[in-house]
Amino acid sequence: MPSYDFEVDLQSMGKAAQGLNDTLKLFKDKDVEDLVPSEDDLGSDVVWDAVDEFKNRWEEGVNNLCQDIEEMAGRLGKIAMNYFETDKAGYDALKGVASTVAAVKVLD
């Protein structure tokens, strides 16, 4: 018979969301412009045109990646919060039932 039990490691999920946010910060701290030589460094208009086109495409890709990472981190954090709130609500409900059951007197 299959088991339908599952478990969510909220701590790991929270760490994953934080890791995504930390990675995003690294991307935002460094600009692609900082990693590419300047036009003066290259000394050739033809080479600069190619590098500039590459830089623009690279920057667009990095910006798209950052948006995706930001979305993933937000969703993962929200999922972790939803699990936490559901777990807490279940605990509170069971605690209330347990106290109600404990208060019932079967034999006087």
C-alpha positions as CSV (number, residue, x, y, z in Angstrom):
1,M,0.0,0.0,0.0
2,P,1.5,3.4,-1.0
3,S,2.3,6.0,1.6
4,Y,1.1,9.5,1.1
5,D,3.1,11.0,3.9
6,F,5.4,13.8,3.1
7,E,7.7,16.1,5.0
8,V,8.9,19.6,4.3
9,D,12.3,20.7,5.7
10,L,11.4,24.3,6.4
11,Q,14.9,25.2,7.5
12,S,16.4,24.0,4.3
13,M,13.7,25.7,2.3
14,G,14.4,29.0,4.1
15,K,18.2,28.5,3.5
16,A,17.6,28.0,-0.2
17,A,15.6,31.2,-0.5
18,Q,18.3,33.1,1.4
19,G,20.9,31.6,-0.8
20,L,19.1,32.7,-3.9
21,N,18.8,36.2,-2.4
22,D,22.6,36.2,-1.6
23,T,23.4,35.1,-5.2
24,L,21.1,37.9,-6.5
25,K,23.0,40.4,-4.4
26,L,26.3,39.2,-5.9
27,F,25.0,39.7,-9.4
28,K,23.7,43.2,-8.5
29,D,26.9,44.3,-6.9
30,K,28.9,43.6,-10.0
31,D,27.9,45.1,-13.4
32,V,28.8,43.4,-16.7
33,E,30.4,46.7,-17.6
34,D,33.0,46.1,-14.8
35,L,34.1,42.8,-16.4
36,V,34.5,43.9,-20.0
37,P,37.5,46.0,-21.2
38,S,36.8,49.6,-22.2
39,E,37.0,50.9,-25.7
40,D,40.3,52.5,-25.0
41,D,41.7,49.2,-23.7
42,L,40.9,47.5,-26.9
43,G,42.3,50.1,-29.3
44,S,40.2,49.0,-32.3
45,D,36.8,50.1,-33.4
46,V,36.0,46.8,-35.0
47,V,36.9,44.8,-31.9
48,W,35.1,47.3,-29.7
49,D,31.9,47.0,-31.7
50,A,32.0,43.2,-31.3
51,V,32.8,43.4,-27.6
52,D,30.1,46.1,-27.1
53,E,27.5,43.9,-28.8
54,F,28.5,40.9,-26.8
55,K,28.5,43.0,-23.5
56,N,24.9,44.3,-24.3
57,R,23.7,40.7,-24.9
58,W,25.5,39.4,-21.8
59,E,24.0,42.2,-19.7
60,E,20.5,41.5,-21.0
61,G,21.0,37.8,-20.2
62,V,22.3,38.5,-16.7
63,N,19.3,40.9,-16.0
64,N,16.9,38.3,-17.2
65,L,18.6,35.7,-14.9
66,C,18.4,38.1,-12.0
67,Q,14.7,38.6,-12.5
68,D,14.2,34.9,-12.6
69,I,16.3,34.3,-9.4
70,E,14.4,37.1,-7.7
71,E,11.1,35.5,-8.6
72,M,12.3,32.0,-7.5
73,A,13.5,33.4,-4.1
74,G,10.2,35.2,-3.5
75,R,8.1,32.2,-4.3
76,L,10.3,29.8,-2.3
77,G,10.1,32.1,0.7
78,K,6.3,32.3,0.3
79,I,6.0,28.6,0.1
80,A,8.1,28.1,3.2
81,M,5.9,30.7,5.0
82,N,2.7,28.9,3.9
83,Y,4.0,25.6,5.2
84,F,5.0,27.2,8.5
85,E,1.6,28.8,9.0
86,T,-0.2,25.6,8.1
87,D,2.0,23.6,10.4
88,K,1.4,26.1,13.2
89,A,-2.4,26.1,12.6
90,G,-2.5,22.3,12.7
91,Y,-0.4,22.3,15.9
92,D,-2.7,24.8,17.6
93,A,-5.8,22.9,16.5
94,L,-4.4,19.6,17.9
95,K,-3.3,21.3,21.1
96,G,-6.9,22.6,21.5
97,V,-8.4,19.2,20.9
98,A,-5.9,17.6,23.3
99,S,-6.8,20.0,26.1
100,T,-10.5,19.4,25.4
101,V,-10.1,15.6,25.6
102,A,-8.0,15.9,28.7
103,A,-10.8,17.9,30.4
104,V,-13.4,15.2,29.7
105,K,-14.1,13.1,32.8
106,V,-15.2,9.6,32.0
107,L,-15.6,8.2,35.5
108,D,-16.3,10.2,38.5
